[in-house]
Amino acid sequence: MARIKLIVGLGNPGTQYEQTRHNAGFWFVDEVARNYQVQWRPETKFLGLVTRIQQPDMDVWLLKPTTYMNRSGQSIQALANFYKIAPENILVAHDELDLAPGVARLKTGGGHGGHNGLRDTIAALGTKEFQRLRLGVGHPGHKDQVVQYVLKSASKVDQQAILTAIDEAARVLLHMVNGQRDAAMQQLHTHT
């Protein structure tokens, strides 16, 4: 696993989307920003909210695109190009239908699985080879229900499970950022 220089949370801007399952990626980067006590600031040239963690053992950008999910790649590409960050040094946190609420998994590469944020990111970066933090939100049971499902809030039980998984993922952030994939996965996959 390459060292991470940029962590992107996928989600939709606006208060009406804040609590929806599709914003799990935003929840993760918000948790990281809180843990490291850094403040978000709007950056129009990056089409998003940006902050940076600079510590002796970690130097990483955090990004929340404000472009809406299906245009996330534009924001990621703008920041990555500006700071010359290669795709393999990017971690994208996103909601994952194929994992149960409370499960978080790391993955490198792969398809978009119908996820519009991933689809646009792959198109903008010109590669699938970036890191992903997949945050399980569960599946509604039928593909025709997916759009309504991800744009709704989770049940209290599911929401708590998702937040617990985000907390666990935030705890292994140092391992992820420093390219210690095995250590990160071992801790993450044991707890969630």
PERA-V715203 format. One record per residue. N is the residue number from 1. PSI is psi in whole degrees, 0 to 359 (999 if undefined). Layout:
N/PSI + N/PSI
//
This chain:
1/126 + 2/156 + 3/140 + 4/130 + 5/345 + 6/127 + 7/123 + 8/133 + 9/128 + 10/142 + 11/183 + 12/137 + 13/159 + 14/143 + 15/331 + 16/342 + 17/349 + 18/314 + 19/12 + 20/154 + 21/325 + 22/344 + 23/15 + 24/325 + 25/319 + 26/317 + 27/322 + 28/309 + 29/330 + 30/319 + 31/317 + 32/314 + 33/318 + 34/313 + 35/323 + 36/5 + 37/49 + 38/151 + 39/137 + 40/144 + 41/142 + 42/136 + 43/101 + 44/325 + 45/341 + 46/5 + 47/44 + 48/184 + 49/135 + 50/147 + 51/170 + 52/136 + 53/119 + 54/107 + 55/165 + 56/324 + 57/6 + 58/129 + 59/103 + 60/142 + 61/145 + 62/140 + 63/134 + 64/103 + 65/141 + 66/25 + 67/0 + 68/153 + 69/313 + 70/2 + 71/18 + 72/323 + 73/326 + 74/316 + 75/314 + 76/315 + 77/319 + 78/312 + 79/316 + 80/318 + 81/317 + 82/316 + 83/9 + 84/52 + 85/121 + 86/151 + 87/322 + 88/347 + 89/13 + 90/134 + 91/123 + 92/118 + 93/129 + 94/159 + 95/143 + 96/114 + 97/330 + 98/2 + 99/145 + 100/153 + 101/135 + 102/355 + 103/133 + 104/136 + 105/145 + 106/147 + 107/147 + 108/132 + 109/193 + 110/176 + 111/192 + 112/346 + 113/28 + 114/0 + 115/116 + 116/327 + 117/317 + 118/319 + 119/313 + 120/326 + 121/315 + 122/316 + 123/316 + 124/320 + 125/343 + 126/18 + 127/156 + 128/353 + 129/63 + 130/163 + 131/150 + 132/142 + 133/109 + 134/117 + 135/109 + 136/132 + 137/0 + 138/173 + 139/141 + 140/346 + 141/333 + 142/139 + 143/332 + 144/344 + 145/356 + 146/311 + 147/310 + 148/322 + 149/310 + 150/339 + 151/16 + 152/161 + 153/149 + 154/162 + 155/164 + 156/317 + 157/312 + 158/319 + 159/315 + 160/319 + 161/317 + 162/315 + 163/325 + 164/317 + 165/321 + 166/318 + 167/315 + 168/317 + 169/320 + 170/329 + 171/333 + 172/14 + 173/316 + 174/317 + 175/315 + 176/310 + 177/322 + 178/10 + 179/14 + 180/67 + 181/314 + 182/315 + 183/317 + 184/313 + 185/321 + 186/312 + 187/314 + 188/313 + 189/344 + 190/320 + 191/329 + 192/999
//
